[in-house]
Amino acid sequence: MVSLLRNQRVRNTLLQVLYVGSLAAMILACVMIARRNLAQQGITSGFDFLFKSTGWDVNFSLLPATANDPYWWFFLIGVINTLFLGCTGLILATIVGTIVGLARTSSNELARLLGRTYVDIFRNIPLILQVFFWYAVITHLPTPRAAHEAFGMLLTSRGLYVPVPNVGGVAFAAAFLAVIAAIALPVWLGRTTRLSQPPGERLGIQLTAAATALASAVIVLALGRLPDLPLLDFPALQGLNLKGGLRIPPEFSALAIAIAIYGGSYIAEIVRGGFKAVGKGQMEAALSLGLSPWRVFTLVRLPLALRAMLPILANQYVWLMKATTMGIAVGFTDFFMIVALTINHSGQTLEAIGILMAGFLAINLSLAAVFNRINKTIALKGNQLRG
């Protein structure tokens, strides 16, 4: 026994076993104490509550929901609402950040000044204050009787009402996928090596693919139209309220705008840093080959900048996805809000928090895995970013 303890490898193994065993014992003790305290308060632990009806409703849902639906269905609604808000905020923040970031790297002094002013202002105001500000602005818009109208949309203090197709769910999903294909296909066709044409001569193929996908979306919507109804359902004033169309509530709009503006200020700096990381040597070499400034930007500067900014951008996206939990401050029924309501109505605190943690872990780890995969695919080997 003494000889074994003199072995360094054996001692290290015993220390690790002792550490893991102590940690497991502490966790087990905490679980037993929590179960005993819950039993003394008459609260039963477990996940049977997931199959009981909630008895309450939600103010925003992309899926049909009633007060008789079980808790697990409401958790699913919360996850989908969080993903919908997160994806909307990420897209808008990327657009804003790209525009401001390009302004920050522009040769125009006024554009650089405006970009820097934007970043300095909105990056230093807490996100929750921006959420409250935009929520107050939207809720103080005109009433439905005095709604602002543009392109069939109505903007009121009760939200934004937009026209919606009168089509079945399957047809709408298929049309949505076709629109996504209209965006993704030109990008893929411009970068794939399976075509014989050089990348600079594929514009016709890219436009044809995008037009075909959009035409397919229109055809699917036309074929999937509900009988005896027009293709589009426009919102209209009926009495003191608005009927028809799709209502985007103020809570969602305020959160999307705040995440877009706040996140855009950080993404702008990431974009600026990515373009600054591209050495002048690559651009000078491309110009010496006779490429136009636009082709130098699209074929040389932009791809190298994307490779430099993608790892930091992935971290920012994960942070902005977690920022959707600000929805509870204005009453938006995201995943966090559903969990909070579940705790108040069912008393299953530990189980609900565990589901919340597992859900956000799954969302953020999946998002990080996707970006890590993309980063690994497009990463340059060696030290090729220096000019």
N, C-alpha and C positions, 0 to 999 in steps of 0.2 A: 504493500500500500504506500509506504514511504517512497519507494522507488518510483512509483507512478506519479506521485505528487511532485517529484523533482523534474518530471518531464514538462517542458514549457508548453507543448501542444495540449497535454492533458489538463494542465492548469487553466489554459485559455478556454478549453471546452467546458470545464466545470464552472468557470466564472460566467460564461454565456448562459449555461443552463440555469444557474442560480439567478441571474438577472431576469431571464424570460419567465422562470417560475414565480419569482416575486411579483413581477408585473401581472401575470395571470391571476395570482392570488388576490392582488389588490382589486383587479377588475371584478373577479368573482365576488369578493366581499362587498363591493359597491352595488353590484346587481342584487345580492341577497338582501342588503339593507334597504334598497329601493323597493323591492318586492314586499318586504315586511311593512314598510311605511305605507305603501299603497293599500295593502290589505287592511291595515288599521283604519284607514280613511274610507274604506268601502269601495275603493277603485280597483277594478280588475284589469290586469295587464294582458296584453295580447293584441292580435290584429283582427279579431272577430268584428270589431266595429266597422271595418272597411266595407262590409256587406250590409250594413244597416242604412236606412234612408236618413238623409241629412236633416230634412225639415226646414231648410232655408234655401234661398235662391241666390244667384249671382247676377251682377249688372252687366257683365260682358262675357260672352262665350262664343267661340267659333263652332262649338258643337251644341246640339240641342240639350237643354238642361231644365229640369223641374225640381221642385222641393222633395219629390219622392225618389230621386236618384240616390244611389249609394255613395258612400264616401270615396270609394276607389274611382268612381266616374268623375267626381269633382276634382280629385287629385290629377287625373288625366287632363281635365279641362285646364287646371292651373298650369301644368307643364306646357301644354300647347299655347296658352296665352303668354307664358314667359318666353317661349321660343319665338312666337310671332312678334312680340314687342322687341326682343333682343335682335332678331334678324332685321327688323325694320330700322331699329336704332343703329345697328352696325352699318347697314347700307347707306343710310343718310349721313352718318358720321364719316364714312369713307369718302363720300362725295364732297362733303364740306371740307374735310381735312386735305383731300387732294387739291382742291381749288386753292385753299389758303396756302398749302405747302408750295404749290407752283408759284404763287404770288411771292412767297418768301424767297424763292430762288430766282425771281425774275430780274432782268437787267433794268427794269423800270423802278425808279426810286420811290414813286408814289405807291406802286403795288407792294413793294417791300414794306413801306411804312404802314399801310393798311393791314397787311398780313401780320406784322409784328404787334400792332395795336390789338387786333382781334385775339391773338394768342395770349397777350399779357392780361387782357380783361377777363375772358371767359375761362381761362385755365386757373385763375386765382379766385374765382367765385365758387363756393361749394356747390356740388351738384344738387343737393336737396333744396337750396335756396333758388336755384334756377327752375327746379320743378315747381315749387310754390309760385314763383313769378309767372311762369307760362300758364299755370292752372288758373291763377287769378285773372290773367289777360283773357283767356278763352271764356271763362265763366262770366265775364263782363261784356261779352259781345251782345249784339241785339237779340231780342226775343224772336221766336219763329215768325211772328207777323211782320217783322222788319228785317228779315233775314237777307244777307248779302247773297246774290245769285250770280253764278258764272259757269258757263258750259254745262248747264244742267245740275250743278252742285249748289247746295245751300249751306251757308255758314251761319250758325247761331250759337247762343250760349249753351245750348243743349248738345252741341257737337256738330260735326261735319256730316252732311247727308250727301251721298254720292249715288249716281245711277248704278244699278246692279243688273246683270243679265237674268232673265227669267228662264233659266235652264236647270236641268237636273244636276245632281251632285257629281255623277260620273262624268258627264259632259264638261262641267266646269273644271274638274280636276284635269281632264285630258287637254282642255284648252290652255290651262295654266302651264302644264308641262310643255306644250308646244311653244308658248311664249318663252319659257326658259331655254328651250332648244334654239329659238331664234337669236338668243343672246350668246349661248355657248358655242353653237356651230361655227359662226364666223371666227371666233377666237381659236378654236381647234384647227380649223382649216388654214388659218394663217400661220400656225406653228408646226403642224404635222410634217413629217418627212416622207409620208406615203404618196405625196403628189409629185409629179415630175416638174411642174412649174415652179420657178423661183418664188419665194415668199412675196416679193414686191409685185408680182403679176397675178395674184390670186384674188384681186378685188372683185372681179366679176363673179367668180365662184362663191365668194363669201356673201355678196349681196343676193345672189340667187338662192342660196341656202336659207338666208334670213327671211326673204320674201316667201319662200315655200312654207317655212314653218309658221309664219304669221297667217298666211292664207289657210293653212290647215286649222289653225286656231279659230278663225272666223267660220270655216265650214262646220267644225265640230259644234260651235255655239249655235249656228243656224239649225243644224239637225237635232240638237238636244233641246230646242226651245220647248217650253211647256205649252200644251195645247190651249188655244183660245186666249193667249196672252201675247202682248207685244214682246219683241226681243229684249228691250231694256225697260226696266221699271224705274221711272223717274220719281224723285221725292216731290211732294206737293203739299201745300197747306190745306188742312181740313179742320175747320173749327179753330181751336187754339193750339193745335199740335200739327206736326208734320207726319205724313204717312208715305209709305213707299220708300224705295231705295235702301241703301245700307247706311246705318248710323255709326259713325266713329265717335265714341264718347270723348268728352273733354279730358278725362283721366289718361286715356291712351295717347291723345294728341299732345298733351303737356309733357308726358314722359318721353315720347319719341322726339319731340323738339329739343328738350333739355339734354337728352343723351346725344343727339346729333350735334348740338352746338358745343357741349362740354367735351365730348369725345373727339369731335373734330379738331379742337384746339391741340390736343395731344397728338392726334394722327398727323396734323400739319407739321409738327416738329419732327416726327418720324419720317415723313416724306422729305422734308428739307434735309435731314441728315442722310437719307438714302441717296439723294442726288449729289450731295456734297462728297459722298464716299466714292463717287465715280471720278477717276482721275482724268485730267485734261488730255493725257496722251491718247486714250482711246478715241475721244471725240476728234482730236486733231488728225489722227490716222484715218478716221472715217471720212472727214472732210477732204483729206488729201486724195482719197480714192474717187472723188467726184460725186459723193452722195449729197443730196439736198439736205438742208437743215432739218426738215421734217423726218426724212428717213434716218438721219443720224439720231434723232430723238427716239423714234420708234424702234429702230433696229439695234442701237448701241446703248444709248444713255438710259432709256427706260428699263430694258431687261436687267442691266447691271444694278440699277437702283433698286429694283424689286428684290433682287437677291440679297441686297444689303439690308433692306428694311423689313423683310418678311419675318425674321425671328422676333424682333421687337414688336411688330404689328400683331403677331399671334398673342403675345402677352397682353397687349392692350385690348384685344378683342375679348379675351377671357375676362378681363377686369370689367369691361362694359357689359358683358352678359350677366355678371354678378350684380351690376348696378341696377338691374331691373327690379331688385327687391325694394327700391325706393317707391314702387307702386303702392305699397301699403300706406304711405304718407298721404296719398290723395284718394285712396279707396279703390284702386284698380285691382281687380281680382286675378292677380298673378299667382304663381306657385306659393310664394311666401304668404300671401293674404289667405289663400285657401287653408294652409297649415294653421295659421293663427285662428281662423274661424273654427277649424276642427278642434283645436285645443280648448277653445271657449265652450263649445257645445258638447263635446264628448268627454273631455277630461283626460284623453289619452295623450299626455304631454310627451313622454319619452318616445312613444311609437311614432307620433307625428313629426317630432324633430328628427328622429332617425330617418324617416322617409324623406324629409326635406334635405338632409345632408346627403343621402344617397342619390337623390335626384340631381342636385347641383354638381355632385362629383361626376355623375355620368355625363351630364351636359358639357361641363368644362373639360373633362378629360377627353371626351370625343372631339370637341372643338380643337383642343391642343394636338390630338393625334392626327387630325386632318392636316393641320398646318405643318406639323413636323414632317409628315409624309411629303407634302408639297415642297417644303424647304429642302428635304433630302434629295428630291427628284431634280430640282433646278439648281442645286448648289454647285458652284464652280470648284473644281479640284485645284488645290495648291493656292498660290498667292496671285490670283489673276485680277483682283480688283484694284491694284495699285497702278497708277499711270506712269 
